[in-house]
Amino acid sequence: MQAWVEHQVVVDSVADFRWRTFLVNSEIFLEDILAVDLVDLEVLEAVPQEEDV
């Protein structure tokens, strides 16, 4: 989680949508999202998806 916060970036709507879809389809990431505050969630939404994960 800490690494994600450090790598905040601005992404376009398509990349943002793909990242959200990736998170929804990943139970591990979804569990992390449910465990963080809304402020942290906003940060996660700004992180680009990593296809090599």
Secondary structure by P-SEA (a helix, b strand, c coil): caaaaabbbbbcaaaaaaaaaaaaacaaaaaaaaaccaaaaaaaaaccccccc
